[in-house]
Amino acid sequence: MTTSTRGAKVPAVLVLEDGRIFRGRAYGAVGETFGEAVFSTGMTGYQETLTDPSYHRQVVVMTAPHVGNTGVNDEDPESGRIWVSGYVVRDPARVHSNWRAQRSLDEELANQGVVGISGVDTRALTRHLRERGAMRVGIFSGNALPDEGTMLAEVRQSSEMKGANLSAEVATKETYVVPAIGTKKFTVAAVDLGIKGMTPHRMAERGIEVHVLPATATVEDVYAVNPDGVFFSNGPGDPATADHPVSVMQAVLERKTPLFGICFGNQILGRALGFGTYKLKYGHRGINQPVQDRTTGKVEVTAHNHGFAVDAPLDKVSETPYGRAEVSHVCLNDQVVEGLQLLDQPAFSVQYHPEAAAGPHDAAYLFDRFVTLMEAERA
Ligand SMILES: NC(=O)CC[C@H](N)C(=O)O
């Protein structure tokens, strides 16, 4: 059990681009940071949230009121570092206690230079974002802060999420291989647009050797690994900017290689098929979102982290250059497209996170579906 009072007495201010201001105390590193203000409704899994590369350039507000209780360990991160650009909590744990804990959350944020703020009325902030939409934000902490007008001007000069092309900033620069666990059955080329560590692990558990390729990988790079299937990962930024992975995916669809995409990968499949993408008002982030599989009618409780979505018709099968396609999954909160599948070739994707980490495992069957497509191709 460790106690920490780091930053507890240093003032901090959160300034939204529309001029609303919340005052609190420094949490984690002291300094200033900018990003898109978004909220996550996950009650658990803060380490996985912080280290998900899809949160690059986002300031995450936790709706769970008490954060940090179980400290930080070196097993749960989804990547090699924290990616959120800022962190907002109401009541940080002063005492953490868990058999796996190695240090406190505010120590970890400080070590990694992540500026946060605590003591914020996160319920009021979340309601504000829900009503006005996700927007730019700045967190400023320290004993001598700029005046409000200066802070607001800095927030309004910071970059927007719409139009941001960020995959190359978070993805691996070099290809690496995640070996199959047990007998190797298949090889998959996984295009890393900001991949979470649990995703190749879920494939490895099913006998897949995963070659994780940089976001800049070409069609030749993909086929150089002689893949049984091709995967496109989650990742940060605006899918409207992802022209390169869209063209690589179109080449994969041409060849009818089994294809699976998660989150950003679903948006890329949407674009590859000719659908548009758009920015949601405030997005879906958390581990408690109800999604219906429209093929089976079953409802899954699922993990989400997306601010954009695919604009595809829910009520009809669409003709695309790669055959017929339909919306396979839909979010029951707001009818947003949560999955796509092709009817004439082995390709599908989901907007949410079947790998969980954090979150329920209801959607793990989608990895089995990918295996089934690869088996059918081989038969
Ligand atoms: N987790 C993801 O892949 C997110 C995809 C995209 N950046 C979005 O916000 O919608």
PDBQT file of the ligand as one rigid body, heavy atoms in Angstrom, charges set to zero:
ROOT
HETATM    1  N1  LIG A 401     -10.174   3.109 -31.664  1.00  0.00    +0.000 N 
HETATM    2  C1  LIG A 401     -10.161   3.490 -32.933  1.00  0.00    +0.000 C 
HETATM    3  O1  LIG A 401      -9.667   2.796 -33.820  1.00  0.00    +0.000 OA
HETATM    4  C2  LIG A 401     -10.703   4.863 -33.224  1.00  0.00    +0.000 C 
HETATM    5  C3  LIG A 401     -10.866   5.158 -34.669  1.00  0.00    +0.000 C 
HETATM    6  C4  LIG A 401     -10.978   6.650 -34.963  1.00  0.00    +0.000 C 
HETATM    7  N2  LIG A 401      -9.762   7.327 -34.610  1.00  0.00    +0.000 N 
HETATM    8  C5  LIG A 401     -12.165   7.221 -34.217  1.00  0.00    +0.000 C 
HETATM    9  O2  LIG A 401     -11.991   7.988 -33.282  1.00  0.00    +0.000 OA
HETATM   10  O3  LIG A 401     -13.279   6.921 -34.542  1.00  0.00    +0.000 OA
ENDROOT
TORSDOF 0
